[in-house]
């Protein structure tokens, strides 16, 4: 699934790919940047959290989580 978020510093649109991934038995999504860097997010207690990286911009995480809310509501991730 493709999602579009605003880059925190420049406010430019960034198109990301969200690919389903099993993360230690939990259903998650690997968020892949155009340059192929990536991180995994898992929904816990209604909140999307990064689970495999520590140095991800919190504003980017919030933007991705916001974009994923309708997806998780309708697809029961």
Secondary structure, DSSP 8 states (H G I E B T S, - for coil): -EEEEE-TTT--EEEEEEEEEEETTEEEEEEE-TTS-EEEEEEETTEEEE-S-S---HHHHHHHHHHHHHHHHHHT-
